[in-house]
């Protein structure tokens, strides 16, 4: 079979995936299922996030291609089972976007982005079956911080929220006190969970994306600690043999030099 042409077209990717899944196609691709690809899909999402955090457009383009391949591969598996095809996927999202943007595709007027966001939630509510919680569609397998921020954002849309951030700060102080007073391991874990949940609320009220903030903190820690390791190698000393005060002094140096 000749190599595909027109590599800048989505149809070419669809054809490639179908070829890989064909009876005489790639053994690895042929054996994949929705379940077996779960980790691959999640990994590709994280790699896209990493490219976004790095601000690298070339890598972002590459990683979005990997993510797109996962979408097409899942769709091909579904098509083979007679469940749905790529056209159905496109039709669903197109219809959803049109319905949720009546200020663009209809006559509704909006004054700002906040009103758009409010209307979006109202329209999503219209799409839910009667009796379904507004929290039902939040994926329960999301990272815990992201899940917490999303459920808090949704309930805040209904007015279930502190009047101002000071109330949340007071609650945070209360949760710290309860954690310090907890005696059993089970109670400590429970109180720590409450503390994290409240901290996420503080971040949401400040417009901070908790997942992105923690990823950035992890990145900074990684760069600073590896700087410490490199300095120790150059100086011929063992990081583990240093006192805590010596390590902390080196950490302060890393904070200044390893941004």
C-alpha positions as CSV (number, residue, x, y, z in Angstrom):
1,X,0.0,0.0,0.0
2,X,1.4,3.4,-0.9
3,X,2.0,6.0,1.7
4,X,-0.9,8.4,2.4
5,X,-0.8,11.9,0.9
6,X,-2.4,15.2,1.9
7,X,-1.0,14.9,5.5
8,X,-2.6,18.2,6.5
9,X,-6.2,16.8,6.2
10,X,-8.2,15.1,9.0
11,X,-9.6,12.6,6.5
12,X,-6.0,11.3,6.0
13,X,-5.7,10.6,9.7
14,X,-9.1,8.8,9.7
15,X,-7.9,6.6,6.8
16,X,-4.6,5.8,8.5
17,X,-6.3,4.7,11.7
18,X,-8.8,2.6,9.7
19,X,-5.9,1.0,7.9
20,X,-4.0,0.3,11.1
21,X,-7.2,-1.4,12.5
22,X,-7.9,-3.4,9.4
23,X,-7.6,-7.3,9.5
24,X,-4.1,-7.1,7.9
25,X,-3.2,-3.9,9.8
26,X,-0.9,-3.3,12.8
27,X,-1.1,-6.1,15.4
28,X,-0.9,-3.6,18.3
29,X,-3.6,-1.2,17.0
30,X,-5.9,-4.1,16.1
31,X,-5.9,-5.4,19.7
32,X,-6.7,-2.1,21.4
33,X,-10.1,-1.4,23.0
34,X,-11.6,1.6,24.7
35,X,-10.5,0.2,28.1
36,X,-7.0,-0.6,27.0
37,X,-6.5,3.0,25.7
38,X,-7.6,4.7,28.9
39,X,-4.1,5.3,30.2
40,X,-2.9,6.4,26.8
41,X,-5.6,9.0,26.5
42,X,-4.9,10.3,30.0
43,X,-1.2,10.5,29.3
44,X,-1.7,12.4,26.1
45,X,-3.9,14.9,28.0
46,X,-1.2,15.5,30.5
47,X,1.4,16.0,27.8
48,X,-0.8,18.6,26.2
49,X,-1.0,20.4,29.6
50,X,2.8,20.2,30.0
51,X,3.2,21.8,26.6
52,X,0.8,24.5,27.5
53,X,2.6,25.1,30.8
54,X,6.0,25.4,28.9
55,X,4.5,27.8,26.4
56,X,6.0,25.8,23.6
57,X,3.8,26.1,20.5
58,X,5.8,23.6,18.5
59,X,5.4,21.0,21.1
60,X,1.8,21.9,21.7
61,X,1.1,21.3,18.0
62,X,2.7,17.9,18.2
63,X,1.0,16.9,21.5
64,X,-2.5,18.0,20.2
65,X,-1.8,15.7,17.2
66,X,-1.2,12.8,19.6
67,X,-4.4,13.7,21.4
68,X,-6.4,13.9,18.2
69,X,-5.1,10.5,17.2
70,X,-6.7,9.1,20.4
71,X,-10.0,10.7,19.5
72,X,-10.0,9.2,16.0
73,X,-8.8,5.8,17.3
74,X,-11.6,5.6,19.9
75,X,-14.1,6.7,17.2
76,X,-12.8,3.9,14.8
77,X,-13.2,1.3,17.5
78,X,-16.8,2.5,18.1
79,X,-17.5,2.6,14.4
80,X,-16.4,-1.1,14.0
81,X,-18.8,-2.0,16.8
82,X,-21.6,-0.1,15.0
83,X,-21.9,2.4,17.9
84,X,-21.1,5.8,16.3
85,X,-18.9,7.3,13.6
86,X,-16.7,10.5,13.4
87,X,-19.6,12.4,11.8
88,X,-21.7,11.6,14.9
89,X,-19.0,13.0,17.1
90,X,-18.8,16.2,15.0
91,X,-22.5,16.5,14.9
92,X,-22.9,16.3,18.6
93,X,-20.3,18.9,19.5
94,X,-21.5,21.2,16.7
95,X,-25.0,21.1,17.9
96,X,-23.9,21.6,21.5
97,X,-21.8,24.7,20.7
98,X,-24.6,26.2,18.7
99,X,-27.1,25.6,21.4
100,X,-24.8,27.1,24.1
101,X,-24.0,30.2,22.1
102,X,-27.4,31.8,21.4
103,X,-25.7,35.2,21.5
104,X,-23.7,34.2,18.4
105,X,-26.1,31.9,16.6
106,X,-29.3,33.4,17.8
107,X,-30.8,36.7,18.9
108,X,-29.8,36.7,22.6
109,X,-27.8,39.6,23.8
110,X,-25.0,39.4,26.5
111,X,-23.0,42.2,28.2
112,X,-19.8,40.3,29.1
113,X,-18.0,37.0,29.6
114,X,-19.5,36.5,33.0
115,X,-23.0,36.5,31.6
116,X,-21.9,34.1,28.9
117,X,-20.6,31.7,31.6
118,X,-23.9,32.0,33.5
119,X,-26.0,31.3,30.4
120,X,-23.7,28.3,29.6
121,X,-24.6,26.7,32.9
122,X,-28.3,27.4,32.4
123,X,-28.3,25.9,29.0
124,X,-26.3,22.9,30.2
125,X,-29.1,22.5,32.8
126,X,-31.7,22.4,30.1
127,X,-29.8,19.5,28.5
128,X,-29.8,17.4,31.7
129,X,-32.5,14.9,32.4
130,X,-35.0,15.9,35.0
131,X,-33.8,15.1,38.5
132,X,-30.1,14.9,37.5
133,X,-27.6,16.7,39.8
134,X,-25.6,19.5,38.3
135,X,-22.5,17.6,39.7
136,X,-23.4,14.4,37.8
137,X,-21.5,15.3,34.7
138,X,-18.2,16.2,36.5
139,X,-15.9,13.2,35.7
140,X,-15.2,11.5,39.0
141,X,-11.9,10.3,37.8
142,X,-10.6,13.8,37.4
143,X,-7.5,14.7,39.5
144,X,-8.9,15.4,43.0
145,X,-7.9,19.1,43.0
146,X,-9.5,19.7,39.6
147,X,-12.6,17.9,40.6
148,X,-12.9,19.9,43.8
149,X,-12.5,23.2,42.0
150,X,-15.1,22.2,39.3
151,X,-17.8,21.1,41.8
152,X,-17.3,24.2,43.8
153,X,-17.5,26.4,40.7
154,X,-20.8,24.7,39.7
155,X,-22.5,25.1,43.1
156,X,-21.4,28.7,43.3
157,X,-23.4,29.3,40.1
158,X,-26.5,28.6,42.1
159,X,-25.4,30.9,44.9
160,X,-24.1,28.3,47.3
161,X,-20.9,30.2,48.1
162,X,-19.3,32.4,50.6
163,X,-20.3,36.1,50.3
164,X,-16.6,37.1,50.2
165,X,-13.1,35.5,50.3
166,X,-12.7,36.5,53.9
167,X,-15.3,34.0,54.9
168,X,-13.4,31.3,53.2
169,X,-10.1,32.4,54.9
170,X,-11.8,32.2,58.2
171,X,-13.0,28.7,57.3
172,X,-9.5,27.8,56.3
173,X,-8.2,28.8,59.8
174,X,-10.9,26.7,61.4
175,X,-9.9,23.7,59.3
176,X,-6.2,24.1,60.3
177,X,-7.2,24.2,63.9
178,X,-9.4,21.0,63.5
179,X,-6.5,19.3,61.8
180,X,-4.1,20.1,64.7
181,X,-6.7,18.8,67.2
182,X,-7.3,15.5,65.3
183,X,-6.1,12.5,67.3
184,X,-6.7,9.4,65.2
185,X,-5.2,8.7,61.7
186,X,-8.6,8.5,60.3
187,X,-9.6,11.8,61.7
188,X,-6.4,13.5,60.5
189,X,-7.0,12.3,57.0
190,X,-10.6,13.6,57.1
191,X,-9.6,17.0,58.4
192,X,-6.8,17.2,56.0
193,X,-9.3,16.6,53.2
194,X,-11.5,19.3,54.5
195,X,-8.5,21.6,54.6
196,X,-7.6,20.9,51.0
197,X,-11.2,21.4,49.9
198,X,-11.3,24.8,51.6
199,X,-7.9,25.8,50.2
200,X,-9.2,25.0,46.7
201,X,-12.1,27.3,47.4
202,X,-9.7,30.1,48.3
203,X,-7.9,29.5,45.0
204,X,-11.1,29.5,43.0
205,X,-12.2,32.8,44.6
206,X,-8.7,34.3,43.7
207,X,-9.0,33.0,40.1
208,X,-6.2,30.5,40.6
209,X,-6.3,27.1,38.7
210,X,-5.3,24.7,41.5
211,X,-4.0,22.0,39.1
212,X,-1.9,24.5,37.1
213,X,-0.6,26.1,40.3
214,X,0.4,22.8,41.8
215,X,2.0,21.7,38.6
216,X,4.0,24.9,38.5
217,X,5.0,24.5,42.2
218,X,6.2,20.9,41.4
219,X,8.2,22.2,38.4
220,X,9.9,24.8,40.6
221,X,10.7,22.2,43.2
222,X,12.1,19.9,40.6
223,X,14.4,22.5,39.1
224,X,15.6,23.7,42.5
225,X,16.3,20.3,43.9
226,X,18.1,19.1,40.8
227,X,20.2,22.3,41.0
228,X,21.1,21.3,44.6
229,X,22.1,17.8,43.4
230,X,24.2,19.3,40.6
231,X,26.0,21.7,42.9
232,X,26.8,18.9,45.3
233,X,28.3,16.8,42.5
234,X,30.4,19.7,41.4
235,X,31.6,20.4,45.0
236,X,32.2,16.7,45.7
237,X,29.8,16.5,48.6
238,X,26.9,14.1,49.4
239,X,23.6,15.9,49.8
240,X,22.4,13.3,52.2
241,X,25.4,13.8,54.5
242,X,24.7,17.6,54.9
243,X,22.9,18.9,57.9
244,X,19.4,20.3,57.5
245,X,20.7,23.8,57.9
246,X,23.3,23.3,55.2
247,X,20.7,21.8,52.9
248,X,18.4,24.7,53.6
249,X,21.1,27.2,52.8
250,X,21.7,25.4,49.5
251,X,17.9,25.4,48.9
252,X,17.9,29.2,49.3
253,X,20.7,29.4,46.7
254,X,18.7,27.3,44.4
255,X,15.7,29.5,44.8
256,X,17.8,32.5,43.6
257,X,19.5,30.8,40.7
258,X,17.1,28.0,39.5
259,X,14.0,29.8,38.5
